[in-house]
Amino acid sequence: MSRILLLEDDAALVDGLRYALSKNGYEIEVAGSVREAKERLKEKFDLLLLDVALPDGTGYEICREVRGKDSRIPIIFLTAADDEMSIVRGLDGGGDDYVTKPFRLGELCSRIHALLRRAGLSGEERNQLRSGEITIELEKGRVLRSGGILELTGAEYRLLCLLIRNEGIVVTRNMILEALWDNGGNFVDDNTLSVYIRRLREKVEKDPSRPERLVTVRGLGYRWNEVKM
């Protein structure tokens, strides 16, 4: 049973989340303040659900502390609806995903499941990334689509890897720009990124003008969706 630490001070929301997540097989521990969360983090958890605004601080503080210890525990932020600045700050600060309030419990459970699954991949599974009929063979540095080799440039390959690793999760433009910066000093600016996105869509989408896999999240970045043929 996976243990989840929920940092949230809304009693009604806590009750609902505790009930729903417990029914889905998760063990839930609750902290109502940043101070309490820091104490609880002396224990081992498999995932953190962090509210942004707390009486004595923010969930960002907990995220920074956890990432400062080089921990890769999955972190999901719970943010106010349409609060784009909070979302970007959370993702850039080391969060893995965000869910805006109000949210559907089924969607939250799906995201929790996806992050826990990714965190628990075996060594063999880590050598490959898969999404629908697309397979990335990391050791060979090649991409297959329905068994055939998909011809990609180096930047397109890195972009696709980043997106599929974060399947179902918004990846900000800043995160992508940093990932495409290579050791040789070659960098991608914001306008060039738009070109890469368009070219990648031409190679992975059935209809690039109406993308289903590589979708734009307005004001934030992009999200990769698994599409089964």
CYANA upper distance limits for C-alpha pairs under 8 A (distance plus 0.5 A):
  1 MET  CA     25 GLY  CA      6.88
  1 MET  CA     26 TYR  CA      6.26
  1 MET  CA     27 GLU  CA      6.93
  2 SER  CA     25 GLY  CA      8.17
  2 SER  CA     26 TYR  CA      5.82
  2 SER  CA     27 GLU  CA      6.56
  2 SER  CA     45 PHE  CA      8.06
  2 SER  CA     46 ASP  CA      6.33
  2 SER  CA     47 LEU  CA      8.37
  3 ARG  CA     26 TYR  CA      6.59
  3 ARG  CA     27 GLU  CA      5.22
  3 ARG  CA     28 ILE  CA      6.52
  3 ARG  CA     29 GLU  CA      7.97
  3 ARG  CA     44 LYS  CA      8.31
  3 ARG  CA     45 PHE  CA      5.56
  3 ARG  CA     46 ASP  CA      5.78
  3 ARG  CA     47 LEU  CA      7.28
  4 ILE  CA     26 TYR  CA      7.43
  4 ILE  CA     27 GLU  CA      6.62
  4 ILE  CA     28 ILE  CA      5.54
  4 ILE  CA     29 GLU  CA      6.72
  4 ILE  CA     45 PHE  CA      6.22
  4 ILE  CA     46 ASP  CA      6.40
  4 ILE  CA     47 LEU  CA      5.46
  4 ILE  CA     48 LEU  CA      6.19
  4 ILE  CA     49 LEU  CA      7.65
  5 LEU  CA     28 ILE  CA      6.59
  5 LEU  CA     29 GLU  CA      5.44
  5 LEU  CA     30 VAL  CA      6.32
  5 LEU  CA     31 ALA  CA      7.80
  5 LEU  CA     45 PHE  CA      7.02
  5 LEU  CA     47 LEU  CA      7.07
  5 LEU  CA     48 LEU  CA      5.47
  5 LEU  CA     49 LEU  CA      6.61
  6 LEU  CA     28 ILE  CA      7.43
  6 LEU  CA     29 GLU  CA      6.61
  6 LEU  CA     30 VAL  CA      5.30
  6 LEU  CA     31 ALA  CA      6.67
  6 LEU  CA     48 LEU  CA      6.69
  6 LEU  CA     49 LEU  CA      5.23
  6 LEU  CA     50 LEU  CA      6.63
  7 LEU  CA     30 VAL  CA      6.49
  7 LEU  CA     31 ALA  CA      5.32
  7 LEU  CA     32 GLY  CA      6.32
  7 LEU  CA     33 SER  CA      7.31
  7 LEU  CA     34 VAL  CA      8.03
  7 LEU  CA     37 ALA  CA      7.07
  7 LEU  CA     48 LEU  CA      8.27
  7 LEU  CA     49 LEU  CA      6.59
  7 LEU  CA     50 LEU  CA      5.32
  7 LEU  CA     51 ASP  CA      6.21
  7 LEU  CA     59 GLY  CA      8.04
  8 GLU  CA     13 LEU  CA      8.41
  8 GLU  CA     14 VAL  CA      7.14
  8 GLU  CA     30 VAL  CA      7.73
  8 GLU  CA     31 ALA  CA      6.90
  8 GLU  CA     32 GLY  CA      5.70
  8 GLU  CA     33 SER  CA      7.69
  8 GLU  CA     50 LEU  CA      7.28
  8 GLU  CA     51 ASP  CA      5.86
  8 GLU  CA     54 LEU  CA      7.79
  9 ASP  CA     14 VAL  CA      7.97
  9 ASP  CA     31 ALA  CA      8.09
  9 ASP  CA     32 GLY  CA      5.00
  9 ASP  CA     33 SER  CA      7.23
  9 ASP  CA     54 LEU  CA      7.16
  9 ASP  CA     55 PRO  CA      8.42
 10 ASP  CA     14 VAL  CA      6.62
 11 ALA  CA     15 ASP  CA      6.72
 12 ALA  CA     16 GLY  CA      6.94
 13 LEU  CA     17 LEU  CA      6.58
 14 VAL  CA     18 ARG  CA      6.40
 14 VAL  CA     30 VAL  CA      8.22
 15 ASP  CA     19 TYR  CA      6.71
 16 GLY  CA     20 ALA  CA      6.65
 17 LEU  CA     21 LEU  CA      6.29
 17 LEU  CA    105 LEU  CA      8.17
 18 ARG  CA     22 SER  CA      6.37
 18 ARG  CA     28 ILE  CA      6.68
 19 TYR  CA     23 LYS  CA      6.76
 20 ALA  CA     24 ASN  CA      7.02
 20 ALA  CA    105 LEU  CA      7.64
 21 LEU  CA     25 GLY  CA      7.09
 21 LEU  CA     26 TYR  CA      6.04
 21 LEU  CA     27 GLU  CA      8.10
 21 LEU  CA     28 ILE  CA      7.76
 21 LEU  CA    109 CYS  CA      7.66
 22 SER  CA     26 TYR  CA      5.42
 22 SER  CA     27 GLU  CA      6.51
 22 SER  CA     28 ILE  CA      7.30
 24 ASN  CA    109 CYS  CA      8.21
 31 ALA  CA     36 GLU  CA      5.98
 31 ALA  CA     37 ALA  CA      5.66
 31 ALA  CA     40 ARG  CA      7.94
 32 GLY  CA     36 GLU  CA      7.11
 32 GLY  CA     37 ALA  CA      7.92
 32 GLY  CA     54 LEU  CA      8.22
 33 SER  CA     37 ALA  CA      6.70
 33 SER  CA     54 LEU  CA      6.49
 33 SER  CA     55 PRO  CA      7.00
 33 SER  CA     56 ASP  CA      6.82
 33 SER  CA     57 GLY  CA      8.19
 34 VAL  CA     38 LYS  CA      6.76
 34 VAL  CA     54 LEU  CA      7.37
 34 VAL  CA     56 ASP  CA      6.64
 34 VAL  CA     57 GLY  CA      6.55
 34 VAL  CA     58 THR  CA      7.34
 34 VAL  CA     59 GLY  CA      7.65
 34 VAL  CA     61 GLU  CA      8.37
 34 VAL  CA     62 ILE  CA      7.55
 35 ARG  CA     39 GLU  CA      7.09
 35 ARG  CA     56 ASP  CA      7.92
 36 GLU  CA     40 ARG  CA      6.76
 37 ALA  CA     41 LEU  CA      6.60
 37 ALA  CA     62 ILE  CA      8.11
 38 LYS  CA     42 LYS  CA      7.75
 38 LYS  CA     62 ILE  CA      7.66
 41 LEU  CA     45 PHE  CA      8.03
 45 PHE  CA     73 ILE  CA      8.35
 46 ASP  CA     73 ILE  CA      6.74
 46 ASP  CA     74 PRO  CA      7.67
 46 ASP  CA    116 LEU  CA      7.89
 47 LEU  CA     73 ILE  CA      6.30
 47 LEU  CA     74 PRO  CA      5.47
 47 LEU  CA     75 ILE  CA      6.44
 47 LEU  CA     76 ILE  CA      8.40
 47 LEU  CA    112 ILE  CA      8.40
 47 LEU  CA    116 LEU  CA      7.81
 48 LEU  CA     73 ILE  CA      7.92
 48 LEU  CA     74 PRO  CA      6.86
 48 LEU  CA     75 ILE  CA      5.28
 48 LEU  CA     76 ILE  CA      6.71
 49 LEU  CA     75 ILE  CA      6.61
 49 LEU  CA     76 ILE  CA      5.48
 49 LEU  CA     77 PHE  CA      6.39
 49 LEU  CA     78 LEU  CA      7.40
 50 LEU  CA     59 GLY  CA      5.76
 50 LEU  CA     75 ILE  CA      7.79
 50 LEU  CA     76 ILE  CA      6.71
 50 LEU  CA     77 PHE  CA      5.30
 50 LEU  CA     78 LEU  CA      6.31
 51 ASP  CA     58 THR  CA      7.79
 51 ASP  CA     59 GLY  CA      6.06
 51 ASP  CA     77 PHE  CA      6.32
 51 ASP  CA     78 LEU  CA      5.14
 51 ASP  CA     79 THR  CA      6.83
 52 VAL  CA     58 THR  CA      5.52
 52 VAL  CA     59 GLY  CA      5.09
 52 VAL  CA     60 TYR  CA      7.16
 52 VAL  CA     77 PHE  CA      7.18
 52 VAL  CA     78 LEU  CA      6.77
 52 VAL  CA     79 THR  CA      6.32
 52 VAL  CA     86 SER  CA      8.18
 53 ALA  CA     57 GLY  CA      7.11
 53 ALA  CA     58 THR  CA      5.39
 53 ALA  CA     59 GLY  CA      7.22
 54 LEU  CA     58 THR  CA      5.87
 54 LEU  CA     59 GLY  CA      7.86
 57 GLY  CA     61 GLU  CA      7.73
 58 THR  CA     62 ILE  CA      7.89
 59 GLY  CA     63 CYS  CA      6.83
 59 GLY  CA     77 PHE  CA      7.97
 60 TYR  CA     64 ARG  CA      6.64
 60 TYR  CA     90 GLY  CA      6.99
 60 TYR  CA     93 GLY  CA      7.71
 61 GLU  CA     65 GLU  CA      6.78
 62 ILE  CA     66 VAL  CA      6.67
 63 CYS  CA     67 ARG  CA      6.56
 63 CYS  CA     75 ILE  CA      7.98
 63 CYS  CA     93 GLY  CA      7.75
 63 CYS  CA     94 GLY  CA      7.16
 63 CYS  CA     95 GLY  CA      7.41
 64 ARG  CA     68 GLY  CA      6.31
 64 ARG  CA     93 GLY  CA      7.35
 64 ARG  CA     94 GLY  CA      7.75
 65 GLU  CA     69 LYS  CA      7.19
 66 VAL  CA     70 ASP  CA      7.48
 66 VAL  CA     71 SER  CA      6.37
 67 ARG  CA     71 SER  CA      5.79
 67 ARG  CA     72 ARG  CA      7.51
 67 ARG  CA     94 GLY  CA      7.26
 73 ILE  CA    119 ALA  CA      8.11
 74 PRO  CA     95 GLY  CA      7.97
 74 PRO  CA     96 ASP  CA      6.61
 74 PRO  CA    115 LEU  CA      6.80
 74 PRO  CA    116 LEU  CA      7.63
 74 PRO  CA    119 ALA  CA      7.79
 75 ILE  CA     94 GLY  CA      8.43
 75 ILE  CA     95 GLY  CA      5.66
 75 ILE  CA     96 ASP  CA      5.82
 75 ILE  CA     97 ASP  CA      7.21
 76 ILE  CA     95 GLY  CA      6.61
 76 ILE  CA     96 ASP  CA      6.36
 76 ILE  CA     97 ASP  CA      5.25
 76 ILE  CA     98 TYR  CA      5.65
 76 ILE  CA     99 VAL  CA      7.68
 77 PHE  CA     87 ILE  CA      8.43
 77 PHE  CA     90 GLY  CA      7.39
 77 PHE  CA     95 GLY  CA      7.36
 77 PHE  CA     97 ASP  CA      6.86
 77 PHE  CA     98 TYR  CA      4.99
 77 PHE  CA     99 VAL  CA      6.72
 78 LEU  CA     98 TYR  CA      6.36
 78 LEU  CA     99 VAL  CA      5.59
 78 LEU  CA    100 THR  CA      6.36
 78 LEU  CA    101 LYS  CA      7.31
 79 THR  CA     83 ASP  CA      7.38
 79 THR  CA     86 SER  CA      7.42
 79 THR  CA     87 ILE  CA      7.55
 79 THR  CA     98 TYR  CA      7.49
 79 THR  CA     99 VAL  CA      6.77
 79 THR  CA    100 THR  CA      5.34
 79 THR  CA    101 LYS  CA      6.44
 80 ALA  CA    100 THR  CA      6.02
 80 ALA  CA    101 LYS  CA      5.60
 80 ALA  CA    102 PRO  CA      8.17
 81 ALA  CA    100 THR  CA      5.36
 81 ALA  CA    101 LYS  CA      5.53
 81 ALA  CA    102 PRO  CA      7.25
 82 ASP  CA    100 THR  CA      7.77
 83 ASP  CA     87 ILE  CA      7.00
 84 GLU  CA     88 VAL  CA      6.71
 84 GLU  CA    219 GLY  CA      7.89
 84 GLU  CA    220 LEU  CA      7.77
 85 MET  CA     89 ARG  CA      6.53
 86 SER  CA     90 GLY  CA      6.53
 87 ILE  CA     91 LEU  CA      6.75
 87 ILE  CA     98 TYR  CA      7.14
 88 VAL  CA     92 ASP  CA      6.49
 88 VAL  CA    172 THR  CA      7.56
 88 VAL  CA    220 LEU  CA      7.32
 89 ARG  CA     93 GLY  CA      6.37
 90 GLY  CA     94 GLY  CA      7.08
 90 GLY  CA     95 GLY  CA      5.89
 90 GLY  CA     98 TYR  CA      8.23
 91 LEU  CA     95 GLY  CA      5.10
 91 LEU  CA     96 ASP  CA      6.79
 91 LEU  CA     97 ASP  CA      7.23
 91 LEU  CA     98 TYR  CA      8.22
 91 LEU  CA    171 VAL  CA      8.30
 91 LEU  CA    172 THR  CA      8.00
 92 ASP  CA    172 THR  CA      8.29
 92 ASP  CA    174 ASN  CA      8.42
 92 ASP  CA    175 MET  CA      7.54
 96 ASP  CA    169 ILE  CA      7.94
 97 ASP  CA    169 ILE  CA      6.29
 97 ASP  CA    170 VAL  CA      7.46
 99 VAL  CA    103 PHE  CA      7.27
 99 VAL  CA    108 LEU  CA      7.59
103 PHE  CA    107 GLU  CA      7.96
103 PHE  CA    108 LEU  CA      7.88
104 ARG  CA    108 LEU  CA      6.97
105 LEU  CA    109 CYS  CA      6.66
106 GLY  CA    110 SER  CA      6.75
107 GLU  CA    111 ARG  CA      6.84
108 LEU  CA    112 ILE  CA      6.69
109 CYS  CA    113 HIS  CA      6.59
110 SER  CA    114 ALA  CA      6.70
111 ARG  CA    115 LEU  CA      6.73
111 ARG  CA    168 GLY  CA      8.14
112 ILE  CA    116 LEU  CA      6.65
113 HIS  CA    117 ARG  CA      6.53
114 ALA  CA    118 ARG  CA      6.69
115 LEU  CA    119 ALA  CA      6.64
116 LEU  CA    120 GLY  CA      6.75
117 ARG  CA    121 LEU  CA      6.92
121 LEU  CA    125 GLU  CA      6.38
121 LEU  CA    126 ARG  CA      6.80
122 SER  CA    126 ARG  CA      6.76
123 GLY  CA    127 ASN  CA      7.26
124 GLU  CA    128 GLN  CA      7.89
125 GLU  CA    129 LEU  CA      7.94
127 ASN  CA    137 GLU  CA      6.96
127 ASN  CA    138 LEU  CA      5.88
127 ASN  CA    139 GLU  CA      6.88
128 GLN  CA    135 THR  CA      7.34
128 GLN  CA    136 ILE  CA      6.01
128 GLN  CA    137 GLU  CA      5.42
128 GLN  CA    138 LEU  CA      6.15
129 LEU  CA    135 THR  CA      6.20
129 LEU  CA    136 ILE  CA      5.45
129 LEU  CA    137 GLU  CA      7.35
129 LEU  CA    138 LEU  CA      8.00
129 LEU  CA    161 CYS  CA      8.06
129 LEU  CA    164 ILE  CA      7.47
129 LEU  CA    165 ARG  CA      7.57
130 ARG  CA    134 ILE  CA      6.25
130 ARG  CA    135 THR  CA      5.00
130 ARG  CA    136 ILE  CA      6.83
130 ARG  CA    164 ILE  CA      7.98
131 SER  CA    135 THR  CA      7.06
131 SER  CA    164 ILE  CA      7.42
131 SER  CA    226 GLU  CA      5.86
131 SER  CA    227 VAL  CA      7.86
132 GLY  CA    226 GLU  CA      6.21
132 GLY  CA    227 VAL  CA      6.08
132 GLY  CA    228 LYS  CA      5.30
132 GLY  CA    229 MET  CA      7.54
133 GLU  CA    144 LEU  CA      8.46
133 GLU  CA    145 ARG  CA      6.04
133 GLU  CA    146 SER  CA      5.61
133 GLU  CA    147 GLY  CA      8.48
133 GLU  CA    228 LYS  CA      7.45
133 GLU  CA    229 MET  CA      7.70
134 ILE  CA    143 VAL  CA      7.60
134 ILE  CA    144 LEU  CA      6.19
134 ILE  CA    145 ARG  CA      5.02
134 ILE  CA    146 SER  CA      7.03
135 THR  CA    143 VAL  CA      6.27
135 THR  CA    144 LEU  CA      5.60
135 THR  CA    145 ARG  CA      6.93
136 ILE  CA    141 GLY  CA      7.82
136 ILE  CA    142 ARG  CA      6.47
136 ILE  CA    143 VAL  CA      4.95
136 ILE  CA    144 LEU  CA      6.80
136 ILE  CA    161 CYS  CA      7.98
137 GLU  CA    141 GLY  CA      6.27
137 GLU  CA    142 ARG  CA      5.98
137 GLU  CA    143 VAL  CA      6.71
137 GLU  CA    144 LEU  CA      8.35
138 LEU  CA    142 ARG  CA      7.35
142 ARG  CA    149 ILE  CA      7.72
142 ARG  CA    150 LEU  CA      8.09
143 VAL  CA    149 ILE  CA      6.35
143 VAL  CA    150 LEU  CA      5.88
143 VAL  CA    151 GLU  CA      8.00
143 VAL  CA    152 LEU  CA      8.40
143 VAL  CA    157 TYR  CA      8.36
144 LEU  CA    148 GLY  CA      5.70
144 LEU  CA    149 ILE  CA      5.00
144 LEU  CA    150 LEU  CA      5.93
145 ARG  CA    149 ILE  CA      6.80
145 ARG  CA    150 LEU  CA      6.61
150 LEU  CA    203 LYS  CA      8.21
152 LEU  CA    156 GLU  CA      6.16
152 LEU  CA    157 TYR  CA      6.30
153 THR  CA    157 TYR  CA      6.60
154 GLY  CA    158 ARG  CA      6.84
155 ALA  CA    159 LEU  CA      6.58
155 ALA  CA    180 LEU  CA      6.70
155 ALA  CA    196 TYR  CA      8.29
156 GLU  CA    160 LEU  CA      6.57
156 GLU  CA    196 TYR  CA      7.00
156 GLU  CA    200 LEU  CA      6.96
157 TYR  CA    161 CYS  CA      6.70
158 ARG  CA    162 LEU  CA      6.69
158 ARG  CA    179 ALA  CA      7.94
158 ARG  CA    180 LEU  CA      7.18
159 LEU  CA    163 LEU  CA      6.76
159 LEU  CA    176 ILE  CA      7.53
159 LEU  CA    179 ALA  CA      8.10
159 LEU  CA    180 LEU  CA      7.48
160 LEU  CA    164 ILE  CA      6.60
160 LEU  CA    200 LEU  CA      8.40
161 CYS  CA    165 ARG  CA      6.47
162 LEU  CA    166 ASN  CA      6.91
162 LEU  CA    176 ILE  CA      8.13
162 LEU  CA    179 ALA  CA      8.22
163 LEU  CA    167 GLU  CA      6.56
163 LEU  CA    171 VAL  CA      7.67
163 LEU  CA    223 ARG  CA      7.39
163 LEU  CA    224 TRP  CA      6.11
164 ILE  CA    224 TRP  CA      6.69
166 ASN  CA    170 VAL  CA      8.04
166 ASN  CA    171 VAL  CA      7.82
166 ASN  CA    223 ARG  CA      8.35
166 ASN  CA    224 TRP  CA      7.74
167 GLU  CA    223 ARG  CA      7.34
167 GLU  CA    224 TRP  CA      5.49
167 GLU  CA    225 ASN  CA      6.44
167 GLU  CA    226 GLU  CA      7.67
168 GLY  CA    223 ARG  CA      6.45
168 GLY  CA    224 TRP  CA      6.12
168 GLY  CA    225 ASN  CA      5.95
168 GLY  CA    226 GLU  CA      8.24
169 ILE  CA    223 ARG  CA      6.13
169 ILE  CA    224 TRP  CA      7.62
170 VAL  CA    217 VAL  CA      7.76
170 VAL  CA    220 LEU  CA      7.99
170 VAL  CA    221 GLY  CA      6.92
170 VAL  CA    222 TYR  CA      6.01
170 VAL  CA    223 ARG  CA      5.15
170 VAL  CA    224 TRP  CA      8.30
171 VAL  CA    175 MET  CA      6.92
171 VAL  CA    176 ILE  CA      7.48
171 VAL  CA    220 LEU  CA      8.16
171 VAL  CA    221 GLY  CA      6.10
171 VAL  CA    222 TYR  CA      5.89
171 VAL  CA    223 ARG  CA      6.62
172 THR  CA    176 ILE  CA      6.96
172 THR  CA    220 LEU  CA      5.93
172 THR  CA    221 GLY  CA      4.71
172 THR  CA    222 TYR  CA      6.99
173 ARG  CA    177 LEU  CA      6.60
173 ARG  CA    190 ASP  CA      8.34
173 ARG  CA    220 LEU  CA      7.48
173 ARG  CA    221 GLY  CA      5.48
173 ARG  CA    222 TYR  CA      7.95
174 ASN  CA    178 GLU  CA      6.70
175 MET  CA    179 ALA  CA      6.74
176 ILE  CA    180 LEU  CA      6.73
177 LEU  CA    181 TRP  CA      6.98
177 LEU  CA    187 PHE  CA      8.13
177 LEU  CA    188 VAL  CA      6.63
177 LEU  CA    189 ASP  CA      7.52
177 LEU  CA    190 ASP  CA      7.95
177 LEU  CA    193 LEU  CA      7.83
180 LEU  CA    187 PHE  CA      7.07
180 LEU  CA    188 VAL  CA      6.97
181 TRP  CA    185 GLY  CA      7.34
181 TRP  CA    186 ASN  CA      6.40
181 TRP  CA    187 PHE  CA      5.01
181 TRP  CA    188 VAL  CA      7.01
182 ASP  CA    186 ASN  CA      6.13
182 ASP  CA    187 PHE  CA      7.17
188 VAL  CA    192 THR  CA      6.41
188 VAL  CA    193 LEU  CA      6.79
189 ASP  CA    193 LEU  CA      6.75
190 ASP  CA    194 SER  CA      7.19
191 ASN  CA    195 VAL  CA      7.28
192 THR  CA    196 TYR  CA      6.92
193 LEU  CA    197 ILE  CA      6.68
194 SER  CA    198 ARG  CA      6.76
195 VAL  CA    199 ARG  CA      6.69
196 TYR  CA    200 LEU  CA      6.47
197 ILE  CA    201 ARG  CA      6.67
198 ARG  CA    202 GLU  CA      6.90
198 ARG  CA    208 PRO  CA      8.18
199 ARG  CA    203 LYS  CA      7.17
200 LEU  CA    204 VAL  CA      6.77
201 ARG  CA    205 GLU  CA      5.71
201 ARG  CA    208 PRO  CA      5.78
201 ARG  CA    211 PRO  CA      7.55
201 ARG  CA    214 LEU  CA      7.19
202 GLU  CA    206 LYS  CA      8.49
202 GLU  CA    207 ASP  CA      8.23
202 GLU  CA    208 PRO  CA      5.83
204 VAL  CA    213 ARG  CA      8.19
205 GLU  CA    211 PRO  CA      6.52
205 GLU  CA    212 GLU  CA      7.46
205 GLU  CA    213 ARG  CA      7.18
205 GLU  CA    214 LEU  CA      8.32
206 LYS  CA    211 PRO  CA      8.16
207 ASP  CA    211 PRO  CA      6.68
211 PRO  CA    215 VAL  CA      6.39
212 GLU  CA    225 ASN  CA      7.43
212 GLU  CA    227 VAL  CA      7.67
213 ARG  CA    223 ARG  CA      8.31
213 ARG  CA    224 TRP  CA      5.80
213 ARG  CA    225 ASN  CA      5.13
213 ARG  CA    226 GLU  CA      6.72
213 ARG  CA    227 VAL  CA      6.79
214 LEU  CA    222 TYR  CA      7.24
214 LEU  CA    223 ARG  CA      6.46
214 LEU  CA    224 TRP  CA      5.31
214 LEU  CA    225 ASN  CA      7.10
215 VAL  CA    222 TYR  CA      6.15
215 VAL  CA    223 ARG  CA      5.96
215 VAL  CA    224 TRP  CA      6.93
215 VAL  CA    225 ASN  CA      8.14
216 THR  CA    221 GLY  CA      6.59
216 THR  CA    222 TYR  CA      5.07
216 THR  CA    223 ARG  CA      7.01
217 VAL  CA    221 GLY  CA      5.80
217 VAL  CA    222 TYR  CA      5.77
217 VAL  CA    223 ARG  CA      7.30
